Amino acid sequence: MSEVTQLLSAIDAGDPTAADQLLPIVYEELRKLAVVRMTNEKPGQTLQPTALVHEAWLKIAGDGSEPFANRRHFFKAAAGAMQRILIDIARRKQRLKHGANLIDDEMHESRIVMAVLSEELLAVSDALESLALEDPLAAEVVQMRYFVGMTVPEIAAALDLAPRTVDRHWAFARAWLKRTIRNSRSAVAGPA
Amino acid sequence: MTERDIFFEALEMATREARAAYLQGACGRDVTLRRKVDELLKEHFSNDSLLAGPALDGERPGIVEPPVEETPAQIIGRYKLLEKIGEGGFGEVWMAEQREPVKRRVALKIIKLGMDSRQIVARFEAERQVLAMMDHANIAKIFDADVTATGRLYFVMELVRGIKITEYCDQNQLSTQERLRLFVLVCQAIQHAHQKGIIHRDLKPSNILVTLHDGVPVPKVIDFGIAKATQQELTDKTVFTQFQQFIGTPAYISPEQAEMSGLDIDTRADIYSLGVLLYELLVGQTPFDVKEMMEGGLDTLRQIIREKEPLRPSTKLNTLAGEARTTAGKRRHTEVSKLVQQIQGDLDWIVMKCLEKDRTRRYDTANDLAADLNRHLDNEPIVARPASAAYRFQKAFRRNKLVFGAGAAIAVALLLGLAASTLMYLQERKAYMRTAQAEREQARLRSVEEGLRKSETALRQRAQAGEREAQRAVVALKRTAYVADMALVQQALAEGNLAQARRLLDRNRPKAGEDDIRGFEWRYLWAQARSDEAEKLGEYKGFLGGVAFSPDGIYLASGGPQGVEIRSFHNHALLLTLTNAGGAPIQFSPDGELLVTVRDSGLALWNSRTWKERTELPGASAPFVFAQNGKVIVARQDDGIAMWNTEKANKIADLPGTVPFNDFSRGIAMSPDGNTVFLGDSFQLRSWDLRTQIELEPMSYPPRVGIITFLAVSPEGLLAAAHWNGHVTLWDLKTRQLLHTFEPSLGWGTSVVFSPDGSLMASASSDQNIFLYETRSRKRLGRFKGHEGEIWALQFSPDGHWLVSGSEHDKSLRLWDVTKISRESEQAEMSMPLRFVDSNRSLICVSPKKGFCRIGVKTGTIQPLAEWPVPVPLGFVTYSFVPGGQLSLSPDGTMAAVLPGNLSLRIWNIFSSEREIVLTNSSGLIESTVLSEDGKRLAVAGKGAQTRLWNTTDWSSEILGDVVSGKVYQSAFSLDGTRLAQAESDGGRVFDLASRKTILRFHKDHFMSLAISHNGRILAAGTGTNLIHLWDLQSGQQVGTLRGHVAGVVGLSFSADGKTLASCGDTRVKLWNIETLQEILTLSRFSSAPIAALFSSDGSCLATSSYDDRVQLWPAPSFEEIAAAEAREKTEIRQP
């Protein structure tokens, strides 16, 4: 975990590469936690990523010595990691529908039941990439809200913003994403 | 401004108009921007699910991805899918190829539901070994269960290429008989599984496929083990849809499964489903309409299955009309009217027995069902029959091979017996309701227990502390279940149903390593459930309808349609069997030369020396009776009765007047002089003078007793009649008056007989009991219990010492020692049990009239000990004799302390009357006196005085506690003498005698009785209202209140093991289970209010006394004695 701590401090110090290095580590950590959770949980149970992220954070900063800024960096990284995890799961489910077999390792995650169809998740994820180019802050809010399931006050705390601001960004991002997804769908379906 | 900024601002606008105005200004002429912002706002305000919340949300239910289609050539696990061979609500069935370890074709059943596949697989794994033990040609093997990569559950089974049994039968237009033969094979397969402990739980036509092997149809039961693994999921209303999907049709599930408690299902659930299948095979429809069942939701469904009585198959067939009717006939290669005939009767009853709501009334095993069907196919009598008394009666005599005019006659019988059968029905219904209620309580308890057992397992995995707690809970529940079971045993015993009582007792025996929670009541009930017979003489294969003794007592003949067995009564050895003898009833001629048996063609007369048939009286039938010293037989013929000469085997005369014999048997009997014959007819007793051959004036009897079923005449000219409603009536033939009507039995009377000297009478009924009466006093002396089925034959031995009886149902011939009748109640005319002495072999009692007596606990003999030496004071009522009240006896039974007045106390040796001591309590009244168990202390207490404790060696005394303000009813020492308790009219108190301190005061109520448990832990005190309060004497806390009496509780006693408390109140003695604080047994055969109860210290006996000066002993053998008796029985069974 010291590696994570170092990276967090590096991010805080303004090291642009640190965030890229942190993401895979957090990803791995969260994935492991998710698998453990799903193995022990009753099936049909929905995974709660917020809890996972908090749990992961506690593992890093359980002693309370981490500077608060690091928490923010960590949550950003975790939101990104969580998005990837969910995308992986959604992709796997898509593949399964087409008759592929799973390797044992993948079984438990595949049992994660999402509140949305995997198609939606993938579509949101795709659209989010465009949004991130146009409005990175809104994209971050979406990651935390949609993929991690954090509440507005939680996001406000993590991003050091006023809750009202988070609220507005979420409203905008959501409308933006929906517009994008709808337009891409009608583009695929062709003009009516 | 970016579209974001405009969007933000637009959201701030309070109204639609303001927003429009703002957008107009902000976007100006930039149409693209305006369109984009408009789209954003439209998305923002639209209420769809997209991005409505997080992708994973604990609050929102997970959604199931649309199912994946299986495709041919797909590989699942070790199996390659080849071809879809079936599809249903549950999912799909595929033919598949297994490559390894063996190459074979199998069936893969892939379950569609979003169930918890893994748990199901885990459950299946647990079952797998058991399932592997099934090896039967008519059962499809189940090999494996697993989960597909997509998480779908599948089962791998033996590939059966067949069609549903119902379809097979219809397509091939199988006749009813052919259908039954096929069905019997199914029963045998189910029996095989049941014997391995496997219940199918989902028997229905689609799970019973028929394949052809060399042209022979072979039914195969599939899906064993699947229902068990999957149905446990279905426990709630919310799964109704799943239920519907998975079970497919509820038409075949048993009432107990419909409850969906999912816990208490046994093999009889399968019997029910088999019954539905049989119904469908016979009729073409299931008993209930599936549409109707499913329409009203789960509650309606349950209600129908639980409560609605199905139409009998034949009735259902008759209701078919039009095309359905034609089809039903055609499919069975006959016409519906013929079908109805085939099914009416046996098959109706067999099916209805399977479909009983109460599973205890169904066939116990699939084998029993198959056996009955085979009997029907072989034209033998079947076992199944409805509860209606009318039917049983009719059936009894039909089996007796009486010539029987078919349908119409039954109708007459039913009509005649209507009043009677209604009564019987009500009686049965009442008993059934009670039992059903208790059964329900049982089921509930057992399911709770089961639930707790499960939670116990869960807890064990977590913590040891939790485990202990769970175990305690399980133990507590077991105790509650035990208490409920004991109530059921009492119920069963009251109904004379020994088999049920024994079953219930047996299931409460502790298993290895378990605590024994049984107490006095179990041992008492065990003794009550014992059979009284001296010996079981034989086991029969079929109906046992008649017994007869040769007049010299040498031969005992018994039997039914399968043959008449002749035994030596001397050594009980079977000498020979008369085949072709026809059946019962059977009778020896008065001189013993002839034995008469009943055949269809006539009465067969056998030479009792050669055992060869001598002649036949053609046309003569049962009932029959010898007349005029055996020279004549009076017997029934078609529509009347006639006289036959036994020597010449010809008819002498027809007696005048028709007798509508073709309903069922009437009793027939002969006057002692052999000249008048009596015949029971509908509500009158008819008679003919054989010399004049004129019919005499009939004697009428009250219809409420039911029509006469059997007659007997005593040497003194008394006539006894058994009636359909279980009554026995007694008549004087000289005055032709009805003398007495005895209390009815629960079932219809089958026999009544006089002892050879006429002093005793015995009756038997279908309620499994034999009752013995004293003719002169008309007192019922007691009953013989032991048969486990209806008793249809009864006879006294010529020496009057023995009774022999035969039961139809338990197929046994039993011998009873008349001298050892278990008396209705063993009562001694004594006031009060005081103390068990001589190692509990004797009980010392006292009464004002007889003084002190000793009663032998085992023998019941009364031995006077001592006169009552002090004059009994006026108003010295029995009631006050309660030990610890006004009289107390020392442990050696020699010294008595009594309160002759209310100011003094006398103590004297009851044998020598020496050393009389008179004590006075200077300060107040003396109302109670009690001696400690070691005899060294004597406590006296009374209103207005302090309690005084005397030392009986030097007669020094000391004072305890405060002045008592209320009347003292009773005092009691603890067994070890360390505590003394007092019941007072305004409360009560307990003294610790070591510290001389009052350790407990209770003011709650008016207390009239008390007792301390033998370990000194618990104090029980009975109130003048109807309660018993319990205190823990160590903590001083009240631990419970026992409610159940309706009047004041005046006597209490703890059993030595502390498990049971006996209480006297109202007109009953109740036993309470202390662990559960539940009432466990009620003793209610008291002539007057019971006032005292006393357990012997070894728990072998409870003595009670009632207000009318009667002491009753309630014996309970020890567990050692029970074990010894049972071991003895086992060896006896092994050595025939």
Chai-1 contact restraints between the chains, C-beta under 6 A:
chainA,res_idxA,chainB,res_idxB,connection_type,confidence,min_distance_angstrom,max_distance_angstrom,comment,restraint_id
A,P43,B,D116,contact,1.0,0.0,6.0,A-B,restraint_1
A,T46,B,L56,contact,1.0,0.0,6.0,A-B,restraint_2
A,T46,B,G58,contact,1.0,0.0,6.0,A-B,restraint_3
A,T46,B,G62,contact,1.0,0.0,6.0,A-B,restraint_4
A,L47,B,L56,contact,1.0,0.0,6.0,A-B,restraint_5
A,Q48,B,G58,contact,1.0,0.0,6.0,A-B,restraint_6
A,P49,B,L56,contact,1.0,0.0,6.0,A-B,restraint_7
A,L86,B,A55,contact,1.0,0.0,6.0,A-B,restraint_8
A,K93,B,E65,contact,1.0,0.0,6.0,A-B,restraint_9
A,L96,B,T150,contact,1.0,0.0,6.0,A-B,restraint_10
A,K97,B,V68,contact,1.0,0.0,6.0,A-B,restraint_11
A,N101,B,A149,contact,1.0,0.0,6.0,A-B,restraint_12
A,L102,B,A149,contact,1.0,0.0,6.0,A-B,restraint_13
A,V113,B,G62,contact,1.0,0.0,6.0,A-B,restraint_14
A,M114,B,A55,contact,1.0,0.0,6.0,A-B,restraint_15
A,M114,B,L56,contact,1.0,0.0,6.0,A-B,restraint_16
A,A115,B,D57,contact,1.0,0.0,6.0,A-B,restraint_17
A,A115,B,R60,contact,1.0,0.0,6.0,A-B,restraint_18
A,V116,B,A55,contact,1.0,0.0,6.0,A-B,restraint_19
A,L121,B,A55,contact,1.0,0.0,6.0,A-B,restraint_20
A,Y146,B,P54,contact,1.0,0.0,6.0,A-B,restraint_21
A,Y146,B,A55,contact,1.0,0.0,6.0,A-B,restraint_22
A,F147,B,A55,contact,1.0,0.0,6.0,A-B,restraint_23
A,G149,B,P54,contact,1.0,0.0,6.0,A-B,restraint_24
A,G149,B,L56,contact,1.0,0.0,6.0,A-B,restraint_25
A,G149,B,D57,contact,1.0,0.0,6.0,A-B,restraint_26
A,R168,B,F8,contact,1.0,0.0,6.0,A-B,restraint_27
A,A171,B,H44,contact,1.0,0.0,6.0,A-B,restraint_28
A,F172,B,R4,contact,1.0,0.0,6.0,A-B,restraint_29
A,F172,B,F7,contact,1.0,0.0,6.0,A-B,restraint_30
A,R174,B,L51,contact,1.0,0.0,6.0,A-B,restraint_31
A,A175,B,L40,contact,1.0,0.0,6.0,A-B,restraint_32
A,A175,B,E43,contact,1.0,0.0,6.0,A-B,restraint_33
A,A175,B,H44,contact,1.0,0.0,6.0,A-B,restraint_34
A,K178,B,E43,contact,1.0,0.0,6.0,A-B,restraint_35
A,K178,B,L50,contact,1.0,0.0,6.0,A-B,restraint_36
A,R179,B,E39,contact,1.0,0.0,6.0,A-B,restraint_37
A,R179,B,L40,contact,1.0,0.0,6.0,A-B,restraint_38
A,R179,B,E43,contact,1.0,0.0,6.0,A-B,restraint_39
